[in-house]
Amino acid sequence: MADRTFLDWPFFDDRHRALAAELETWCAANLPVDHRDVDAACRGLVASLGQAGFLQHSGGEALDVRSLCIIRETLARHDGLADFAFAMQGLGMGAVSLFGTPEQRARLAKTRAGEAISAFALTEPASGSDVANIACAARQEGDSYILSGEKTWISNGGIADLYVVFARTGEGPGAKGLSAFLLPADAPGLEIVERLEVIAPHPLARLRFNDIRLPASAMIGDPGKGFRIAMSVLDVFRSTVGAAALGFARRALEETLARATSRQLFGAPLAEIQMVQGHIADMALAIDASALLVYRAAWTKDSGAPRVSREAAMAKLHATDQAQIVIDKAVQIHGGDGVRKGSKVEELYREIRALRIYEGASDVQKIIIARQTLGG
């Protein structure tokens, strides 16, 4: 059983502890799911999470980041695909939750009920972390915008019902000329060019927008404010990536403790070997430090801070990088079983790697932290 004593920290209220207990019970009864058909698994997970009420936390006027982090950590500890399914419902419609019109926000009812799947379309073939370099364009034509260009590495690409798309509308150079749009998946001209396969299977795709005509009412927020919208959404959800990494790391430590106490080496349990004890101490320390950073960032945002770029970057950087190290130690202690396809630590080893890339790679987080620190 994973350590739950962190829930007694002053970052949390009784409602957070109740949420954690409710979700733990649900996870024990419903996870993991069969991953062989990833699209079907994700659709089923979104529906199940919606029916159970957990997607109510994924969108709304007041996003509680601590709740988001608790849910992602718990789901990741049980099933990485369940974490993915939950996370994308929040990130995908985050711009609508924070900046949408009443008409746009009405769409949240279906994503929160698990009846529609959402996606966040920001990355392009030539611009990942450099958001200001987006080339996808939406030119105004009367009361409409004509959307053209490509996006890639889009989570839920190919299975989403709604896409939030960031495109260049030209109000100014670089970051000053971007806007956000709400795009339904059945819009004429939306093409799924390619489904992308990765080491930990998730639904991902490259999209092409072939002169899609969108009404002006599809714009989220004001013209030219797309960069601010994207950064505000990432400010909320970046901490939750650290929480997912924390869940993976906690599961790796659980698996390691079970292995170390049951596996015999030279006539004694692995746990009695000092070197193994040293590895376990390092793992426990890394997990607690990550938890403190993740929930510090979440609490700071929930307490009303307008921006938590530095805190969220620290949380994501430390939690994801350290989870990679923790999981690698778990694989080492498991020996040959650690790299056997289908073992839990082998699955964790594949799951963790992408978290150090998406929503701002580790090196980008260092740039954010340095600039915020230099700027005081």
C-alpha positions in Angstrom: 0.0 0.0 0.0 1.4 3.4 -1.0 2.3 5.9 1.7 -0.7 8.2 2.3 0.6 10.1 5.2 1.3 13.1 3.0 -2.5 13.8 3.0 -2.0 14.9 6.6 0.2 17.8 5.5 -1.3 21.3 5.9 -1.6 21.7 2.2 -4.9 19.7 2.3 -8.4 20.0 3.6 -10.8 17.2 4.7 -12.4 17.3 1.2 -9.0 16.4 -0.3 -8.6 13.4 2.0 -12.2 12.3 1.3 -11.5 12.5 -2.5 -8.3 10.5 -2.1 -10.1 7.8 -0.2 -13.0 7.6 -2.6 -10.8 7.5 -5.7 -8.5 4.8 -4.1 -11.6 2.6 -3.6 -12.7 3.2 -7.2 -9.2 2.4 -8.6 -9.0 -0.8 -6.6 -12.2 -2.0 -8.2 -11.7 -0.7 -11.8 -8.0 -0.5 -12.6 -6.0 -1.5 -14.5 -7.9 -1.8 -17.8 -7.0 -3.8 -20.8 -4.6 -1.7 -22.9 -4.6 -3.8 -26.1 -7.0 -1.5 -27.9 -5.8 1.9 -26.7 -8.5 4.0 -28.3 -11.3 1.8 -26.9 -9.6 1.8 -23.5 -9.4 5.6 -23.4 -13.0 6.0 -24.4 -14.0 3.5 -21.8 -11.9 5.2 -19.1 -13.3 8.6 -19.9 -16.9 7.3 -19.7 -16.1 5.4 -16.4 -14.4 8.4 -14.8 -17.3 10.6 -15.9 -19.9 8.2 -14.5 -18.1 8.0 -11.2 -18.0 11.8 -10.9 -14.3 12.3 -11.0 -14.3 14.3 -14.2 -16.3 17.0 -12.4 -12.9 18.1 -11.1 -11.4 18.5 -14.6 -13.2 21.7 -15.6 -15.1 24.6 -14.3 -14.7 28.2 -13.2 -12.7 27.3 -10.1 -10.2 24.5 -10.8 -8.8 23.1 -7.6 -5.2 22.2 -8.5 -4.7 20.1 -5.3 -7.7 17.9 -6.3 -6.3 17.6 -9.8 -2.9 16.5 -8.5 -4.4 14.0 -6.0 -6.4 12.4 -8.8 -3.5 12.2 -11.2 -1.1 10.8 -8.6 -3.6 8.1 -7.6 -4.6 7.2 -11.1 -1.0 7.0 -12.3 -0.1 4.7 -9.4 -2.8 2.3 -10.6 -2.8 2.7 -14.4 -0.9 5.2 -16.5 -3.6 5.2 -19.2 -6.2 6.1 -16.7 -4.1 9.1 -15.7 -3.8 10.1 -19.3 -7.6 9.8 -19.9 -8.3 12.0 -16.9 -5.6 14.6 -17.6 -6.6 15.3 -21.1 -10.2 16.0 -20.2 -8.8 18.9 -18.0 -6.0 20.1 -20.2 -8.0 19.7 -23.4 -10.8 22.0 -22.2 -8.6 24.1 -19.8 -8.8 27.2 -22.0 -12.6 26.9 -22.1 -12.8 26.5 -18.3 -10.6 29.6 -17.7 -11.5 31.9 -20.6 -14.6 30.5 -22.5 -17.8 32.3 -23.2 -21.0 30.9 -21.5 -21.9 29.2 -24.8 -18.4 27.6 -25.0 -18.5 26.6 -21.4 -21.7 24.8 -21.9 -19.6 22.2 -23.8 -17.9 21.4 -20.4 -21.0 19.5 -19.3 -20.3 16.7 -21.8 -16.6 16.5 -21.1 -17.1 16.4 -17.4 -19.7 13.7 -17.8 -17.4 11.6 -19.8 -19.7 11.9 -22.9 -17.2 13.8 -25.0 -13.4 13.6 -25.3 -11.2 16.7 -25.5 -7.8 17.6 -26.9 -5.3 20.5 -26.6 -3.7 21.2 -30.0 -0.6 23.4 -29.4 2.5 21.6 -30.7 3.5 21.8 -34.4 6.2 20.0 -36.5 8.5 23.0 -36.2 7.4 24.4 -32.8 7.1 22.4 -29.6 8.3 24.3 -26.5 8.7 27.5 -28.6 5.0 28.4 -28.6 5.6 31.9 -30.0 6.9 30.3 -33.2 3.5 28.7 -34.1 2.8 28.8 -37.9 -0.7 27.4 -38.0 -2.8 30.3 -39.1 -6.4 31.5 -38.9 -7.1 34.4 -41.2 -10.2 36.5 -40.8 -12.7 36.5 -43.6 -15.9 38.5 -42.8 -17.5 37.0 -39.7 -15.4 33.8 -40.0 -11.8 32.6 -39.6 -10.2 30.2 -42.1 -7.9 27.8 -40.2 -5.0 26.2 -42.0 -1.8 24.4 -41.0 -0.7 21.4 -39.0 -0.4 20.2 -35.4 1.4 17.1 -34.1 1.9 15.0 -31.0 -1.7 15.8 -30.1 -3.0 13.7 -27.3 -6.4 12.2 -28.0 -5.8 13.1 -31.7 -8.1 10.9 -33.7 -10.6 10.1 -30.9 -11.4 13.6 -29.6 -14.8 15.2 -30.0 -13.5 18.7 -29.3 -10.1 20.3 -30.0 -8.8 23.6 -28.6 -6.5 24.9 -31.4 -3.9 27.7 -31.1 -3.3 29.6 -34.3 -1.6 32.7 -35.6 -4.1 35.5 -36.2 -1.6 38.3 -36.7 -2.4 41.0 -34.2 1.3 41.3 -33.5 4.6 39.6 -33.9 5.5 36.3 -32.2 3.5 35.5 -29.0 1.4 38.7 -29.5 -0.3 37.4 -32.6 -1.8 34.1 -31.4 -5.5 33.2 -30.7 -7.3 30.1 -29.4 -10.3 28.4 -31.1 -12.7 25.7 -30.1 -12.9 23.2 -33.0 -15.4 20.3 -33.2 -14.0 17.1 -34.6 -16.7 16.9 -37.3 -15.7 20.2 -38.8 -15.2 19.9 -42.6 -11.5 20.0 -43.4 -10.1 18.4 -40.3 -7.8 15.6 -41.4 -6.1 13.0 -39.2 -2.9 12.7 -41.2 -1.1 10.2 -39.0 -1.5 8.2 -35.8 1.7 8.3 -33.8 3.0 5.2 -31.9 5.1 5.7 -28.8 6.8 3.4 -26.3 3.9 3.7 -23.8 0.9 3.5 -26.1 -1.5 6.5 -26.0 -3.8 7.9 -28.6 -1.6 10.5 -30.5 -1.9 12.0 -33.9 -0.7 14.6 -36.5 -3.6 16.8 -37.6 -4.0 19.0 -40.7 -6.5 21.8 -41.0 -7.5 22.2 -44.6 -9.0 25.7 -44.7 -11.6 25.0 -42.0 -14.2 27.8 -41.8 -14.9 28.7 -38.1 -17.4 31.3 -36.9 -16.0 34.2 -34.9 -17.8 32.7 -31.9 -15.3 29.8 -31.9 -12.5 32.1 -30.7 -11.7 31.5 -27.0 -11.0 34.8 -25.2 -9.8 37.9 -27.1 -7.9 38.0 -30.4 -4.1 37.9 -30.0 -4.4 36.5 -26.4 -3.7 32.9 -27.3 -0.2 32.8 -25.9 -1.5 34.1 -22.5 -4.3 31.6 -22.6 -1.9 28.7 -23.4 0.5 29.7 -20.6 -2.3 30.2 -18.1 -3.6 26.7 -18.8 -0.1 25.2 -18.5 0.4 27.1 -15.3 -2.5 25.2 -13.8 -1.8 21.8 -15.3 2.0 21.6 -15.3 2.0 20.8 -11.6 -0.3 17.9 -12.3 2.3 16.3 -14.6 4.6 16.3 -11.6 1.8 14.6 -9.6 1.5 11.8 -12.3 5.2 11.3 -12.1 4.9 11.1 -8.3 2.3 8.4 -8.7 4.6 6.4 -11.0 7.4 6.7 -8.5 5.3 5.7 -5.6 4.2 2.5 -7.5 7.9 1.8 -8.3 8.8 2.0 -4.6 5.9 -0.3 -3.7 7.0 -2.9 -6.2 10.6 -2.5 -5.0 9.7 -3.0 -1.3 7.7 -6.2 -2.2 10.6 -7.5 -4.3 13.3 -6.6 -1.7 11.4 -8.3 1.2 10.5 -11.5 -0.7 13.5 -12.1 -2.9 16.4 -14.1 -1.4 20.1 -13.4 -2.3 23.0 -15.2 -0.6 20.7 -16.7 1.9 19.0 -13.5 3.0 16.3 -11.1 1.7 17.5 -8.4 -0.6 16.3 -5.8 1.9 19.1 -6.8 4.3 21.8 -5.8 1.8 23.1 -2.3 2.7 23.4 -1.3 -1.0 19.7 -2.1 -1.6 18.8 -0.2 1.6 20.7 2.8 0.2 18.7 2.6 -3.0 15.4 2.4 -1.1 16.4 5.4 1.0 17.2 7.4 -2.1 13.9 6.5 -3.6 11.9 7.5 -0.5 13.8 10.8 -0.3 13.2 11.7 -3.9 9.5 10.9 -3.6 8.9 13.0 -0.5 10.9 15.9 -2.0 8.8 15.7 -5.2 5.5 15.5 -3.2 6.5 18.7 -1.3 7.2 20.6 -4.5 4.1 19.4 -6.3 1.7 20.1 -3.5 3.4 23.4 -2.7 2.8 24.6 -6.3 -0.8 23.3 -6.2 -1.6 25.0 -2.8 0.0 28.2 -4.0 -2.2 28.3 -7.1 -5.3 27.4 -5.1 -4.5 30.1 -2.5 -5.0 32.8 -5.2 -1.6 33.4 -6.7 -2.1 34.8 -10.2 0.9 32.9 -11.7 2.9 30.0 -10.3 5.3 29.5 -13.3 8.3 29.1 -11.1 6.7 26.8 -8.6 5.0 24.7 -11.3 8.2 24.4 -13.3 10.1 23.3 -10.2 7.5 20.7 -9.4 7.4 19.3 -12.9 11.2 19.3 -13.3 12.0 17.6 -10.0 9.1 15.1 -9.9 9.6 13.9 -13.5 13.4 13.7 -13.4 13.5 12.0 -10.0 10.7 9.6 -11.0 12.8 8.5 -13.9 15.7 7.8 -11.4 13.4 6.0 -8.9 11.9 3.8 -11.6 15.4 2.9 -13.0 16.4 1.8 -9.5 13.3 -0.3 -9.3 14.2 -2.0 -12.6 17.8 -2.6 -11.3 16.6 -4.2 -8.1 14.2 -6.4 -10.0 17.0 -7.7 -12.2 15.9 -9.6 -15.3 12.3 -9.4 -14.2 12.6 -5.6 -14.4 13.0 -5.6 -18.1 10.5 -8.4 -18.8 7.7 -7.2 -21.1 4.5 -7.0 -19.1 6.1 -6.6 -15.7 4.9 -3.5 -13.8 8.3 -1.9 -13.4 8.9 -2.3 -17.2 5.6 -0.6 -17.8 6.5 2.2 -15.5 9.9 2.6 -17.2 8.2 3.2 -20.5 5.4 5.4 -19.0 7.7 7.9 -17.2 9.9 9.0 -20.1 7.3 11.1 -22.0 6.6 13.2 -18.9 10.0 14.8 -19.1 9.1 16.1 -22.5 5.5 17.1 -22.8 4.0 20.3 -21.4 7.5 21.8 -21.4 10.7 19.6 -21.5 13.0 19.4 -18.5 15.5 21.8 -20.1 12.7 24.3 -20.7 11.6 24.1 -17.1 15.2 25.1 -16.1 15.0 28.2 -18.4 11.7 29.2 -16.7 13.1 28.7 -13.2 16.2 30.7 -14.0 14.4 33.6 -15.7 11.9 33.8 -12.8 14.7 33.7 -10.3 16.8 36.3 -12.1 13.8 38.5 -12.4 13.1 38.4 -8.7 
